[in-house]
Amino acid sequence: MLNISQTEVESRLSFDNPWWNGEQATPFTNLPPRDYLPSFYNLLTDLSVKRAVILLGPRRVGKTVMVHHAIERLLKAGVEPSQVMYLALDTPVYTGLSLEWLTNLMAEINRLEPGTTRYIFFDEIQYLKEWERHLKSLVDSYPNYRFIATGSAAALRLKSQESGAGRFTDFMLPPLTFGEYIHFIGKEGLVEADPDSERGFRAVSGEAMDAINREFINYLNYGGYPEAVFSERVQEDPSRFIKSDVIDKVLLRDLPSLYGISDIQELNSLFATLAYNTAQEVEIGKLSQNSGVVANTLGRYLEYLEAAFLIKRIRRVDESAKQFKRARGFKVYLTNPSMRAALYGPVSTDHEAVGALAETAIYAQWIHATAFIEHLYFARWKKGLEVDLVGLDPGQRKADWVVEVKWSDRFFERPVDLKGVLAFAAANRLSHPPLITTRTRQGSKRVDGIELQFVPTSLHCYSIGRNVLRRMH
């Protein structure tokens, strides 16, 4: 049993909070900030809402780094260093200590006037047993304190929603958008605003288009994780990094401990099957056969994987954008295409899986728009025709726009072959022309009175990520 003295705890607190002694925040602040930082910072500094902020996200997406960027902003905004307190709860010295005792100890070390606002960051809060009960008590007991907690989505999401009603506000940090990836590697000069599109972008040259596509392939292989973007060692073996640090820790540790899963191999087999078939339609019966998981258990596992932010499911509509009441089929997307590459090896430009991974990447950009993601579907109907993504108007429940993802220029040359898109557009009064992605071609074509917009897949992916985050700020 640990017997840590208060002096040792105080020493660690001083180490975790170098700004108390007039030093720079942390080395993390030398890294570029996520595009989510302004929205996160605005939320945690909105003192009119007496709630704790729960920063959720998959493993390795930069939650700790974003916390330190937020701390740096607080200090630059004039908040006294003694008002900002940070604890990394995965540090052994804090094991077994209550949040309230630690909070009071920090307040004792940094004596402030009664009523002074304090910002207290609990990093990796899932390491504290029954953290949600302790944090809820702190929110009720210390109205002048602003509590911010971080942890993996798998470990926190369910308990935050169940126990934190009225006390917690969740903030989800997904993997990098393609726009963030391009920004991080310093290649934003490859693209410019498209004067013929309201919010679109185009390559600055043919050579730039080739360079963007090369980076898009890199993004599919490892680009969702900041550490991979900045580490050549990780890029040389992204499979090992992503599989061991992202996938295995969730499947082998987080989910089994959280939900009491005894057959870990069964869960692992299901995820491997889903990852291989990302962007494909699956049916419960066939999925049960392929993964070896019985149907009843399968439903629970799918919910767990979604709660852990490893996958997302979307439902099907027909040619008239009507939902099926008893549809057992659905599409499954990985929340980051890099996870498939981690399990089955990296892809190249002409790999057979690039099309599915490109569609996964485009869907993954929409995950960042929580207001829109609930209204995304795919269409397939009796004639064997289909459309990859359909956005429904939330008010009228009618089709608003469609996207067909192609990693090929063939359909720009022969748009009449887009039979599913043309049939769907003819059957629905879309608010926007159907959009078809290509490999390199950009422009518009008209077929049977229907205007079709074409844009390279990588540029469309870039545009969604940029525009979605722009709306958040």
C-alpha angles and dihedrals in degrees: 000000000000118000103189117177122226088242090060091048091050090049091053092047089053089051092049092049106045091162088072086071096043096262129133114282099251140307087260090076090069087071120085114263124247116252087243093068098093092052093045092047092049090052097050093046094050097103094177089081112069098208138111115249114231112202105203131180146130118286119284098015094119106265094145092046091051091051090055092047088053090050090051090053092050091053093046089050090061102263108149113251090234089061093061119074129178131188128182099209094195086072109108093226090070095050112129095007119124122240091234093054091049091046092052092046091054090048089051092050091049104040110201136173114275111268094027113143115246127192111212120187120198107192118200092006092174088082088074114082113239089003092164093061093048094046093047089054091051092051090053095043102044109043093170093056124088110212121199121183130185134197145135116295091236093059101038112027100080096042092045091055096042101042105023101060106146092002105063133053114198121218114190120210109194127190118288119295116230087250091056090047092054090047093049093053091046098242102122087119088076091073137049136181112282108235090205093056130063096222104359133112136215136198115264091228144352090265089051090052090056090049092050091052091050089053090046089059089049088050090053090052103044112337100112095076124067094212091056091050092056100038121076088191091059091045090055090058108016091156092066094047097045096040097048100035101034113021105028096046090054097042098038101035118010101046098038092051094044099046102024095245110177101180101062092166090059092054091046091052092051093051092048089053093049093046092052090050099042113155090019128116113249133187123213095237095050092041089054090053095046096046098035092233119130115243097248093051090042093064092054093046091052090054091049093050090049092048088052089054093239096118141015127204126210128192132232132251129189132238091286093048091253118147122237114243096208103025112150093181124086140158120253123207129186109233087231125025091215089077092068091050089050091056102036105024134267121303129228129211095276099035114136091238097053093093093055092043091049089054089047090052092051092049089047090059089057090053086074089065104070092179091058105034094076090060098053118109140156125234130225129154142178098282089065091252123135146173122214101222131013123185114206124206103246093215103044096026090225129129110276103175141347136210126198112194117215126167090202140077092219095097092052087060094041108028090162087075090068091091097155094050093045093049092048093048091049091052096047134049097232120198091218133034113263111268121219120188121219138182098253111338125103130184142072135284132187122220122178091342093309117119115220124197119210125197133162112266094235093052092047089051090050093048095051093050093048095045096044092054092043089060090054095060 
